[in-house]
Amino acid sequence: MSEPLRWGVLSTGRIAHTFARDLPFSDDGGVVAAVGSRSKASADAFGDEFDVPRRHASYEELVRDDEVDVIYVATPHPMHFDNAMLALEHDKPVLVEKAFTMTALEARDLVAAARSKQLFLMEAMWTRFLPHVVKLRELISEGALGEIVTVEADHGQWFEHDPAFRLFAPELGGGALLDLGVYPVSFASMLLGTPERLTALVDPAFSGVDGQASMLFGYANGAQAVLTCTSSAQSATRACVTGTEARIEIDGAFYAPTSFTLITRDGERQRFDFPSEGRGLHYQASEVARCLREGKLESTSMPLDESVTIMETIESVLGFLEA
């Protein structure tokens, strides 16, 4: 695949705009070849803003477009399963926004469909592909931290109490965990795998969806993860990975392009800075292009089975929601 990947953007919300702005920075110079919306006016407005030549007034038209190589699903969580499945049914590889689905069952069914049709599928957990996270994983694999003992991460944002806003509206998949908590949960999963034990305190927001969660995960090797998320306050959004030999303190926001400091057990400090263009979503686009070019059906950095287990973990945490 020597030509730039031709993306079809499904939906025209805020994350779709961010993706379209970042895409030109991708390694292969990917382009938004087409956009699909539920209305022609919305598709045209998006197309005008990003110079997209092909505008479709429905998602069905978009996935049928022969000038599109891959579909980016940018709709709210409750629509991910149906929209991604629609693309797969029309033989299109898919990058689907996180959280991957609403439930673990949906995640399993989506993965099964992609594997049955031998099509590429990946959760758009863009943090995995950012330069500071790639370097962090390299340092850990080289033994710079020793054995990991604790992973800490938080993600808190303040939102006005608007019942129609997607984070608070149950019908839009509202809740802090699926929108914010997925970042620390996925971060811990990346480093430690699936927890063997977990407990949590989960309190509702004013609309009844989960508004704040504090999570404690335990792993078979004795490591622990301490994770928090909230939709009612702007937190530090930092992360720390502590090992027997050293720790890495990631600046806020840990899930976006940022820097970190490696601090040894003796207190020696080494700073790592990572200049980056755009917001950072182009790194995952580069990963999709690389995988498709190499004929891979999934990414080793964001495996499909892990997307399923992350949804299982989130479901378990939501079981602690106080009525």
N, C-alpha and C positions, 0 to 999 in steps of 0.2 A: 504494500500500500504506500506508493511514493507520493501520491497526491494528498493534499490536506483532507482530513476526515470531514465529511459533510454531515453536520448535526441537524436534527429536527428537534426543536424546542417545544415541548408539550406543556402549555400554559404560559401566561404572560405576567405572573406575579413578581414580587420583589427579587426572589432568589433567581428567577429566570433572567431578570435584568442584570444581576451581578454576574451570572455565568456568561452571558453574552458579552459583557464588557471585558471579562478576563480571558475569554477564549483565544483572542489573537496572540496572547502570550504563550500558548501551549507549544510544545516542542515541534509539532508538525504544522503549526499555523492553521489549526482547525477553523472552520467557518460555520456560521449559522446559515444553512442553506434553505431552511424552511421553518415556519412557526405555525403552531396550531392553537386555536383558542375556541371557546364556545360561541364567540361572535366574530364576525368579519371585521367589525370596527376595532376590536381589541387587537386582532391579528395584524391589521393594517397599521395601527399606531405603533406596535412593537416593531413591525417591519420597517416603518419609516425611520424609527430611532436608530436601528442597527443595520439598516441597508440590507434587509433580508428580501431576496427576490421572490420567494414563494410563500404566500400567505393563505392559510386554510381556516375556514369557518367552523371546523369540527376536528376533533382528535382523530376520528376515523379517516378523514381525508389526509391528515398528516402521515399516519402510519402506512397509508397506501402509496405514498409518494416515492417513486422510483429514483428520485434524485437525492434521497436521504440514505445515509449509511448507518446511522445510529440515532436512537431516540433518547433524549434527556427528559425524564419525567419530573416536573417541577411543581406539581399540584400539592395541596395539603395532604396530610397523612391518610385520611380515610379513603382517598382516591388512588393512592399509590398502587394497590393491588390490581384494581380494575384497569387502570391506565397502562401499567407495565404489562399486564396479561394481554391487553389489546395489541400492544406493540409486538409481543412475542408471537401472538397468533398470526401476525402479518410478517413473520420472519425477520423482524428487526432486532438487532442487539439493543440492550437497554442499560442506561445508567439511571437509577431511580433514587430520588432524594431520600435522605434519612429523616426521621426514622424509616427503616426499610418498609415496614407495613404497620398495620394497627395491632396485629396479633401474631403470635408464633405460628399458628395454624396457617394464616395467610402467607407467612414467610416460607414455610415448608412447601406449600402448594406452588408458590411462585418459582422457587428453586427447582422443584420437580419438573415444572413445565419447561423451564429453560434447558435443563439437562435432557429432557425427552426430545426437544427440538434441536439440540446441539447448537444453542445460541448463547452468545456472551451476555452475562448479567452481572451487575455490580451495584452495591449500595454506595451512594455518593457521600461517604464519610471522608470529606476532603482533607480533614486534619491528618489522616494517615500518610498523605503524600507531601506534606509541607516539609521544607528543608530541615527545620529544626527537629521534627519528629523522625525523619529519616536518619539524621545524625545521632539522635538519642538512641535509636535502635542499634545503630552500628556500635556505639560505645558500650552498650549493654552486652551485645554479642561478643565483643572483644574482652569482656570481663572487667571493664573499668570500674564498675560499681560493686563487683563481687556478686554475692547472692542477693536478689531483691527481697527486702523485708517488708516494706510498706509502700503503697502507692496512694497519694492523696490528690484529689482534684475537685474543684468546685466550679459551678456555673450558675450565677445568679444575675438576673436582669429585672429591672423595674418596668412594669407596664401599667398604664392607666386602667382602672377597673371599668372596662367597657365590655358588657356581656356579649356584644356582637363580634368582638375581636377574637381571632382564631385561637389564641392561647387560652381563652376562657370559655369558648363556646363548645359544648360537648359534641355537637353535630359536625364540628370542624376538626375533631380530634384533639380538642383542647387538653391542657395539662402540662405541667412543668417537665415531667419525665420524658415524654416523647419528643418535646421540642428542645429542652435544655439539658436534662439529665442524660440523654443519649450520648452526649459528648464525654462526660466522665466515665459512664458505664463502658463505652466503647474503648476509651483510653485504658482502663483497667483490664479489659478483656484482651487488648492487644499485647499487654505486658505479662499478664498472669493467667490468661485463659478463663475458663468458666469456673465460677466459685463453687466450692463444695458445700459451703454454708453461707447463709445470708440472713440478716435481720435489718429492719428499717423502721424509721418513724416517718409516716407520710400524713400530712395534714391537708385538708381541702382548701381551695381558694373560695372566694365568695360565691362562685357559680356552681360549686360542688365538684369540679374537676380537681385533680391533685395540684396543690399550689406550692408545696415545699416538701422536700424529702432529704433525710440523712440516712445514708446507707453504710453498712459494715459488711464486707465480704471476707470470707475465709477460704483459703486454698489448701490443697492437699500437702503442699510443701511447707506449710506453716506461715506463708506470707499473708498479709492482710491488705485490704483496700478500704480507705475511708473517703466517701464521696458525698457531695451535697449538691442540691440544686434548688432554686427558688424563683418564682415569677413575681416576687413582691419587693425585691431590693437588688441594687447593683453590687455584686460581690467582687472580690479581688480577681476572680477567674484565673487563679494560678494553679499550678500542679507541681508536685514534688515526687520524685522517685528515689527512695532511700535503700541503699544496699549495705552490705557488711563492710565494704571498703570505701564507699563514697556515696554522695547523693547528687542528684541533678535538680536544681530549682528552676522551673520554667516561669518566665515572666507572664503576666497577664496581657492579653487573653491567651491562655495556653493552647486553645483550639484554633487560633488564627496565626498568621505569620508573626513570629516573635523570636526572642533570643533566650538563652539559658546560661546558667553558671554551674560548672562542675566543682564540687567542694569535697575534698578528700577527708578521710577520717581525722587527719592531722590538721585540717583547717586550710590547706592550700587551695587556692581558687583559680579556676581557669574559665575565662569568658568566651562564649561562642555567640557570634552575631551572624545573622543570615539576611542580607538585603533581598528584597523580593518586590517584583512588580505586581500591580493590581491587588486584588483582595485575596488571591490565593486559590481560587477555584480552578485555575488552569492546570494545576499540577495533577488533579484527578483526571482531567481531560487528556493530558499527556499519557497517563497510565492506560486509559481506555484505548487510545490510539496505538500504543505499544502492544497491548494484548491482542488487538484485532490484527495488527500487522504480523504478529508472530503466530496467529491462529489459535490463541488461547481462549478458553471459554469462561475463565474467571481469573481474578487477580490474586496472586499469592499474598499480597499485602492487605487485601480486604476479601478474604475467602467467603464464599456463600454459606458454608456451614457455620461460620462464625456469626454472620448476620442473623442466622436463625437462632443461635444460642443467646445472642444479645437480646433478641426479642423475648426469648424465654425468661431471661434474667429480669428484664423490665416488667414482664407480666407478674413474676414472683414478687417484685418490690411493690407493685400496685396492689397486691393482695393485702398489704399492710395499711392501705388507705383508711383513715378513720371516717366512719360514716357521720 
